[in-house]
Amino acid sequence: MLDSLARIGRGGMDAVERLGRALLLLVGILGGAASLLVRPQLLIAQIHNIGVRSVLIVAVSGLFVGMVLGFQGYYVLSRFGVEESLGLMVAGSLMRELGPVVTALLVAGRAGSALTAEIGLMRATEQISGLEMMAVDPVRRLLTPRFFGGLIAMPLLAAIFSAVGVMGGALVGVGLLGLDDGAFWGQMQAGIDPYQDLQNGVVKSVVFGALVTWIALFQGFDALPTADGVSRATTRAVVHSALAVLGLDFVLTALMVGD
């Protein structure tokens, strides 16, 4: 019994210690934001690496998610005779929830894992130690551009996901199921609040971008300098990012609905 309590206590203390190191790392990353004004090319390169290289998987996923929403929504709404509201349902679901959340999960799996593996490999091959020996701050040189690159890229990717998803819903609803084109787009334009709905989606995508990138960078920076350590860190980055996004989505949704 005492051994079990001791293990639980040690696990809790280790988790608190890791959280503290992650928070200190985040403070260091944010403290280096001014350095990006001197070398904006570092930020641009990371926006390309995280954002542009994720466009294809985000767009394709958005298309199929929108098409599935079109099928499912049409048959649900047709039971109540309001299938003309399909456009409103598809756009609202994508902008408020599915766009930011699914995009964050996709970015965590593609770009987040790559960031963790990249930084972890630098740790394992002592490149980070080499920067420190040359009096170069590895946090500002390596992590800050990647953090803000993910922060900027995530809302743009979420917007692409939602836009392509709406097109997929229109393709199914109008093109395959014969819904009136004017009714689809008219209901969507009349029911979507350009401030409330778009604001909720943008806020979520920005928060998720910061969260996913922070977790990925910390796991890579804190990884053991071995092949197994980098592998475990990459797995933890994806799992922790997914759980954090889903949990924080509930909190943000509760706060936004309450407002």
Stockholm file with secondary structure:
# STOCKHOLM 1.0

chainA/1-259         MLDSLARIGRGGMDAVERLGRALLLLVGILGGAASLLVRPQLLIAQIHNIGVRSVLIVAVSGLFVGMVLGFQGYYVLSRFGVEESLGLMVAGSLMRELGPVVTALLVAGRAGSALTAEIGLMRATEQISGLEMMAVDPVRRLLTPRFFGGLIAMPLLAAIFSAVGVMGGALVGVGLLGLDDGAFWGQMQAGIDPYQDLQNGVVKSVVFGALVTWIALFQGFDALPTADGVSRATTRAVVHSALAVLGLDFVLTALMVGD
#=GR chainA/1-259 SS CHHHHHHHHHHHHHHHHHHHHHHHHHHHHHHTTTHHHHCHHHHHHHHHHHTGGGHHHHHHHHHHHHHHHHHHHHHHHHTTTCGGGHHHHHHHHIIIIIHHHHHHHHHIIIIIHHHHHHHHHHHHTTHHHHHHHTTCCHIIIIIHHHHHHHHHHHHHHHHHHHHHHHHHHHIIIIIISCCCHHHHHHHHHHHCCTTHHHHHHHHHHHHHHHHHHHHHHHHHHTSCSSHHHHHHHHHHHHHHHHHHHHHHHHHHHHHHHHC
#=GC SS_cons         CHHHHHHHHHHHHHHHHHHHHHHHHHHHHHHTTTHHHHCHHHHHHHHHHHTGGGHHHHHHHHHHHHHHHHHHHHHHHHTTTCGGGHHHHHHHHIIIIIHHHHHHHHHIIIIIHHHHHHHHHHHHTTHHHHHHHTTCCHIIIIIHHHHHHHHHHHHHHHHHHHHHHHHHHHIIIIIISCCCHHHHHHHHHHHCCTTHHHHHHHHHHHHHHHHHHHHHHHHHHTSCSSHHHHHHHHHHHHHHHHHHHHHHHHHHHHHHHHC
//
